Amino acid sequence: MQTPAKRPESELYHKLKWLMFFRVLFTSLLLGSTIILQFQQNPSPVAKPLLILYGLIAGVFLLSFIYALTLQRVQHLVAFAYLQTGIDTLIVTLIIFVTGGFMSIFSFLYLVVIIYSSMLLFRQGSMLMAGLCSLAYGAMIAMEYYGLLSPYVMEGGVVATGYPGSHVLYKVLITVLACLAVAFLSSILAEQTRKTKKELLAIKEHVKRVEKMAYMGEMAAGLAHEIKNPLASLAGSIQLLKEDAYLHPDDEKLMQIVLRETDRLSSLVGNFLMFARPPAGRSEIIRLDTALAEIAELFEKDATCSGRIQITQNLTPDIWVAMDPTHLHQIVWNLLLNAAEAIAGTGHIGLSMQPMRNKQVQVAVADNGCGIPQEIRSTIFDPFFTTKPKGTGLGLSIVHRILEFYNSRLDVESKPNQGTRVTINLARVESPT
């Protein structure tokens, strides 16, 4: 289901603006040159074919003006794009009819409409326009052949009735097949371009995150060490005092609070050190589906998940990766924990994996939770950024830093109130046996 496009900054908005500009330019050049050619054949400026061409040029300019006025106010840009390309198909049909019908040299304009339909609306739009172009052309030529329409032809031109039916049918079929073939090929190219742009954007965001985290990690590692050592001394001193001295119950309670909060701070500093300088770990050859299933089984028994969240697994067998099992456990556990905490009440989490190109395997964790608002999506990897009351904001940061050791990255797709899908790509290795 398409969502209303309300932001003028959207990619489709800019494509529609360029389409309106090139439509006016192309129409002026194409029909203008045709008018000049018609003048050579019929010098009268009020000849009927010329009047129709004048009307077509004026109509295109008027439509473009209307499009420009309404573009800012349109809520559904996809529907607006369908409307424009559909009207363009009818205009092309009129141009072909005015310039000779069956003998017109402008039937290639259908292919132009199909190509930019694939750029605007991708495969579904281009195939729909190909069908509309084929239907319009076939109906026009059929009516011309059976004498229901009389196209305007230049001097010496021939209409469809002057050819055998097999010849007319052959040309119509060739045109239809050309429309469908161009729609199919151009939609493939458009989809590949869209995927490439998405991938480049993800890589750009990943590089930004890596640079930011590297800078923050180097700066904070020393500070974390300086905090951790005094904390250990403080906790040890309090523990000795608690054991050796007679304490009033209120004093003992206060010492318990100090020890508890010291442990919490020590854990926080430890996590921060993990983010700043994750241990290199020892890589082992791991069967990925087995390892993921074990982590999911453990997580189902955790208090965060037990009794309210169902974990579904879609794991591909016999795929192996080389990494530290502790790192893999920490990565997947953090992702499952984030997914569970994003779900209020009951819900489900999907844990899946699938082989990819270039000897990669993709692991995905998807939930049906609250999702991530667009305005904070770029900050979710920042250390200490969290929207959870008891969160530290280091989970995703640590995952991101660990993945750097394996030349991998973490990608997030999320829709508010619909859920979040987090994916990581890992390098596959050969089975040890």
NUNU-645268 format. One record per residue (C-alpha): residue number from 1; x, y, z. Coordinates in steps of 0.2 Angstrom, whole numbers. Layout:
<sites>
> n, c1, c2, c3
> NUM, X, Y, Z
...
</sites>
This chain:
<sites>
> n, c1, c2, c3
> 1, 0, 0, 0
> 2, 7, 17, -5
> 3, 8, 30, 8
> 4, 4, 48, 4
> 5, 19, 58, -1
> 6, 18, 74, 8
> 7, 36, 80, 7
> 8, 41, 90, -8
> 9, 59, 84, -5
> 10, 54, 66, -10
> 11, 63, 58, -25
> 12, 47, 56, -35
> 13, 43, 74, -33
> 14, 59, 79, -41
> 15, 57, 66, -55
> 16, 39, 73, -59
> 17, 46, 91, -60
> 18, 60, 85, -72
> 19, 46, 76, -82
> 20, 36, 91, -84
> 21, 51, 101, -90
> 22, 56, 88, -103
> 23, 38, 85, -109
> 24, 37, 103, -114
> 25, 54, 104, -122
> 26, 52, 87, -131
> 27, 34, 92, -137
> 28, 40, 109, -144
> 29, 54, 101, -153
> 30, 45, 86, -160
> 31, 29, 94, -165
> 32, 37, 110, -171
> 33, 48, 100, -183
> 34, 33, 91, -189
> 35, 23, 107, -192
> 36, 38, 113, -203
> 37, 38, 97, -213
> 38, 19, 99, -215
> 39, 21, 117, -222
> 40, 33, 110, -235
> 41, 19, 98, -241
> 42, 4, 110, -238
> 43, 8, 128, -236
> 44, -9, 133, -229
> 45, -6, 137, -210
> 46, -24, 132, -207
> 47, -24, 115, -214
> 48, -34, 103, -203
> 49, -18, 92, -198
> 50, -9, 108, -193
> 51, -24, 114, -183
> 52, -24, 98, -173
> 53, -5, 99, -171
> 54, -7, 117, -164
> 55, -20, 111, -152
> 56, -9, 96, -146
> 57, 5, 108, -142
> 58, -6, 120, -134
> 59, -14, 106, -124
> 60, 3, 99, -118
> 61, 8, 117, -112
> 62, -9, 119, -103
> 63, -7, 102, -95
> 64, 10, 106, -90
> 65, 5, 122, -82
> 66, -9, 113, -73
> 67, 3, 100, -67
> 68, 15, 113, -60
> 69, 1, 122, -51
> 70, -6, 106, -43
> 71, 11, 97, -39
> 72, 13, 106, -23
> 73, -4, 102, -17
> 74, -5, 84, -22
> 75, -5, 72, -7
> 76, -3, 55, -17
> 77, 12, 58, -29
> 78, 11, 40, -35
> 79, -7, 42, -41
> 80, -2, 59, -49
> 81, 12, 50, -58
> 82, 0, 37, -65
> 83, -12, 50, -71
> 84, 2, 60, -80
> 85, 9, 44, -89
> 86, -9, 39, -93
> 87, -13, 55, -101
> 88, 4, 55, -110
> 89, -1, 38, -118
> 90, -17, 46, -125
> 91, -7, 61, -132
> 92, 5, 50, -140
> 93, -9, 41, -148
> 94, -16, 57, -155
> 95, 1, 62, -162
> 96, 2, 45, -171
> 97, -16, 47, -177
> 98, -12, 65, -184
> 99, 4, 60, -192
> 100, -2, 46, -202
> 101, -9, 32, -191
> 102, -2, 16, -197
> 103, 11, 24, -207
> 104, 16, 36, -193
> 105, 35, 36, -189
> 106, 30, 42, -171
> 107, 25, 25, -164
> 108, 42, 25, -155
> 109, 35, 38, -143
> 110, 26, 24, -134
> 111, 43, 17, -129
> 112, 48, 34, -122
> 113, 32, 34, -111
> 114, 36, 16, -105
> 115, 54, 20, -101
> 116, 50, 35, -90
> 117, 36, 26, -82
> 118, 48, 13, -76
> 119, 59, 27, -69
> 120, 44, 34, -60
> 121, 34, 19, -55
> 122, 46, 5, -58
> 123, 40, -12, -64
> 124, 22, -11, -60
> 125, 20, 6, -68
> 126, 30, 2, -83
> 127, 20, -15, -87
> 128, 4, -6, -84
> 129, 9, 8, -96
> 130, 15, -5, -109
> 131, -2, -13, -108
> 132, -11, 4, -110
> 133, 0, 9, -125
> 134, -3, -8, -133
> 135, -21, -7, -131
> 136, -22, 11, -138
> 137, -11, 7, -153
> 138, -20, -9, -157
> 139, -37, -1, -155
> 140, -32, 14, -166
> 141, -25, 3, -180
> 142, -40, -9, -180
> 143, -52, 5, -182
> 144, -41, 12, -196
> 145, -40, -4, -205
> 146, -59, -7, -204
> 147, -63, 11, -210
> 148, -70, 17, -193
> 149, -56, 30, -192
> 150, -47, 40, -206
> 151, -30, 47, -200
> 152, -22, 62, -207
> 153, -8, 57, -219
> 154, 4, 67, -229
> 155, 3, 68, -248
> 156, 7, 51, -255
> 157, 4, 42, -238
> 158, -5, 26, -237
> 159, -18, 20, -223
> 160, -19, 3, -215
> 161, -33, -2, -227
> 162, -20, -2, -241
> 163, -11, -16, -234
> 164, -15, -35, -231
> 165, -22, -39, -214
> 166, -8, -50, -210
> 167, 4, -36, -213
> 168, -6, -24, -202
> 169, -7, -38, -188
> 170, 12, -41, -190
> 171, 16, -23, -187
> 172, 4, -21, -172
> 173, 11, -37, -164
> 174, 29, -31, -166
> 175, 24, -14, -158
> 176, 15, -23, -144
> 177, 30, -35, -141
> 178, 42, -20, -142
> 179, 32, -11, -128
> 180, 32, -26, -117
> 181, 50, -30, -120
> 182, 55, -12, -116
> 183, 44, -11, -101
> 184, 52, -27, -94
> 185, 70, -22, -97
> 186, 68, -4, -92
> 187, 59, -9, -76
> 188, 74, -21, -72
> 189, 86, -7, -74
> 190, 76, 5, -64
> 191, 74, -8, -50
> 192, 93, -11, -50
> 193, 96, 8, -50
> 194, 85, 9, -35
> 195, 93, -5, -25
> 196, 110, 2, -29
> 197, 106, 19, -23
> 198, 99, 12, -7
> 199, 115, 2, -5
> 200, 126, 17, -8
> 201, 115, 27, 5
> 202, 117, 13, 18
> 203, 136, 12, 15
> 204, 137, 31, 17
> 205, 128, 30, 33
> 206, 139, 16, 39
> 207, 155, 25, 35
> 208, 148, 40, 45
> 209, 144, 30, 60
> 210, 161, 21, 59
> 211, 170, 38, 59
> 212, 160, 45, 73
> 213, 162, 29, 84
> 214, 181, 28, 81
> 215, 183, 46, 87
> 216, 172, 44, 102
> 217, 180, 27, 106
> 218, 198, 33, 106
> 219, 193, 48, 117
> 220, 183, 38, 129
> 221, 193, 23, 132
> 222, 206, 31, 143
> 223, 192, 40, 153
> 224, 183, 23, 156
> 225, 199, 15, 162
> 226, 202, 29, 174
> 227, 184, 27, 181
> 228, 184, 8, 182
> 229, 200, 7, 194
> 230, 193, 19, 207
> 231, 176, 11, 207
> 232, 185, -6, 210
> 233, 194, 1, 225
> 234, 178, 10, 232
> 235, 168, -6, 231
> 236, 182, -16, 239
> 237, 184, -4, 253
> 238, 165, -3, 257
> 239, 165, -23, 257
> 240, 179, -23, 270
> 241, 171, -10, 281
> 242, 154, -20, 280
> 243, 163, -36, 285
> 244, 174, -29, 299
> 245, 164, -16, 308
> 246, 148, -17, 318
> 247, 135, -7, 308
> 248, 118, 0, 313
> 249, 105, -8, 302
> 250, 102, 9, 293
> 251, 121, 10, 290
> 252, 121, -7, 283
> 253, 107, -3, 271
> 254, 116, 12, 265
> 255, 132, 2, 262
> 256, 121, -11, 252
> 257, 115, 4, 241
> 258, 133, 10, 239
> 259, 138, -8, 233
> 260, 124, -10, 222
> 261, 126, 7, 213
> 262, 145, 4, 212
> 263, 142, -13, 203
> 264, 130, -4, 192
> 265, 142, 9, 187
> 266, 156, -4, 185
> 267, 144, -14, 173
> 268, 141, 3, 163
> 269, 159, 7, 162
> 270, 163, -11, 157
> 271, 150, -9, 143
> 272, 157, 7, 138
> 273, 175, -1, 137
> 274, 167, -14, 126
> 275, 161, -1, 114
> 276, 177, 9, 115
> 277, 189, -5, 112
> 278, 180, -22, 109
> 279, 191, -37, 112
> 280, 197, -45, 96
> 281, 191, -62, 102
> 282, 195, -79, 94
> 283, 187, -84, 78
> 284, 180, -101, 76
> 285, 171, -110, 62
> 286, 153, -110, 68
> 287, 137, -118, 60
> 288, 126, -103, 60
> 289, 109, -110, 61
> 290, 113, -121, 76
> 291, 121, -106, 85
> 292, 106, -95, 81
> 293, 94, -108, 87
> 294, 103, -110, 103
> 295, 103, -91, 107
> 296, 85, -90, 102
> 297, 81, -104, 114
> 298, 90, -96, 128
> 299, 82, -79, 125
> 300, 64, -87, 125
> 301, 68, -91, 144
> 302, 73, -74, 148
> 303, 62, -63, 159
> 304, 61, -50, 145
> 305, 53, -63, 133
> 306, 46, -77, 142
> 307, 27, -78, 142
> 308, 23, -64, 130
> 309, 34, -65, 114
> 310, 34, -79, 102
> 311, 50, -81, 92
> 312, 49, -89, 75
> 313, 64, -95, 66
> 314, 68, -97, 48
> 315, 86, -103, 47
> 316, 95, -111, 32
> 317, 105, -126, 37
> 318, 123, -130, 33
> 319, 130, -112, 32
> 320, 146, -108, 42
> 321, 154, -92, 47
> 322, 171, -88, 56
> 323, 169, -78, 72
> 324, 170, -78, 90
> 325, 155, -87, 98
> 326, 154, -74, 112
> 327, 153, -60, 99
> 328, 140, -69, 89
> 329, 130, -72, 106
> 330, 132, -54, 111
> 331, 127, -47, 94
> 332, 111, -58, 92
> 333, 106, -56, 110
> 334, 107, -37, 110
> 335, 96, -37, 94
> 336, 83, -49, 101
> 337, 83, -39, 117
> 338, 80, -23, 108
> 339, 66, -31, 98
> 340, 58, -38, 114
> 341, 59, -21, 123
> 342, 51, -12, 108
> 343, 35, -23, 110
> 344, 22, -18, 122
> 345, 12, -33, 128
> 346, 12, -48, 117
> 347, 20, -49, 100
> 348, 32, -59, 89
> 349, 50, -58, 84
> 350, 56, -66, 68
> 351, 74, -73, 67
> 352, 80, -78, 50
> 353, 95, -80, 39
> 354, 97, -82, 20
> 355, 112, -84, 9
> 356, 117, -69, -1
> 357, 129, -66, -16
> 358, 148, -64, -14
> 359, 148, -78, -1
> 360, 138, -68, 12
> 361, 124, -73, 23
> 362, 111, -61, 30
> 363, 104, -63, 48
> 364, 88, -53, 51
> 365, 79, -49, 67
> 366, 62, -42, 64
> 367, 48, -37, 77
> 368, 31, -30, 77
> 369, 34, -17, 90
> 370, 33, 2, 91
> 371, 45, 5, 77
> 372, 58, 20, 77
> 373, 53, 37, 72
> 374, 61, 44, 57
> 375, 68, 59, 66
> 376, 79, 49, 78
> 377, 84, 35, 66
> 378, 101, 43, 63
> 379, 105, 43, 81
> 380, 101, 26, 87
> 381, 119, 20, 86
> 382, 126, 35, 96
> 383, 132, 29, 113
> 384, 121, 33, 128
> 385, 106, 38, 116
> 386, 91, 28, 122
> 387, 72, 30, 123
> 388, 70, 16, 136
> 389, 68, 21, 155
> 390, 81, 9, 161
> 391, 92, 8, 145
> 392, 110, 13, 144
> 393, 110, 17, 125
> 394, 126, 6, 122
> 395, 118, -10, 115
> 396, 117, -6, 96
> 397, 134, 4, 98
> 398, 143, -11, 105
> 399, 135, -22, 91
> 400, 141, -10, 78
> 401, 158, -9, 85
> 402, 160, -28, 86
> 403, 154, -30, 68
> 404, 168, -19, 62
> 405, 180, -33, 66
> 406, 171, -44, 54
> 407, 170, -31, 40
> 408, 151, -31, 42
> 409, 138, -18, 46
> 410, 121, -17, 53
> 411, 106, -10, 43
> 412, 89, -4, 51
> 413, 72, -3, 42
> 414, 58, 3, 53
> 415, 41, 10, 52
> 416, 32, 18, 67
> 417, 19, 7, 75
> 418, 23, -7, 62
> 419, 39, -14, 68
> 420, 58, -14, 65
> 421, 69, -26, 54
> 422, 88, -26, 58
> 423, 100, -35, 46
> 424, 118, -40, 47
> 425, 129, -48, 33
> 426, 142, -60, 38
> 427, 155, -69, 27
> 428, 152, -87, 24
> 429, 166, -100, 25
> 430, 168, -118, 19
> 431, 162, -132, 31
> 432, 176, -139, 42
> 433, 171, -157, 37
</sites>
